[in-house]
Amino acid sequence: MSWTVKHNPLLGIIEVTLSGLHTATEQRDSVTKRISVEKETGTTRTLIDASEVEEFPSVSQVIDLPSRLYPELGANRTSHIAFVLPVSETARESVQFLETACVNRGWNLKTFPDRKSALDWLTDNTASNKLDAGDKRSRT
């Protein structure tokens, strides 16, 4: 298994760690577990650290998440998901496509180059964070 999911009550987040060759099956299984933990704990903020991922499912496989799997599993649309990008360029492209697909379908997933910036965004409860969630109003 190239993934773990755990609740971090101190930070009030769910932490998902992905590594190695992350297959489409592992992707589906880790998402299912993450959503289950969200429901069990009432936590709506998730940090997904994929910095150690060498291979990520293809663009054609990741589109299934926001299009079918999230709704099917009853994922919470108010959840915030901070996704730390992989180093591998191919894997990074798939994750960036996932971000676009999620945002286009009303899910709040944002990618980050490192864990610190992802955590900063995830734990920031200011109005600017809400605007990042897809609200296109001016920040002035």
ABEGO torsion letter per residue (X at the ends): XABBBBBBAAAGBBBBBBBEBBBAAAAAAAAAAAAAAAAAAGBABBBBBAAABABBBBAAAAAAAAAAAAAAAGBBAABBBBBBBBABAAAAAAAAAAAAAAAAAGBBBBBBABAAAAAAAAABABAAAAAAAGBABBAX
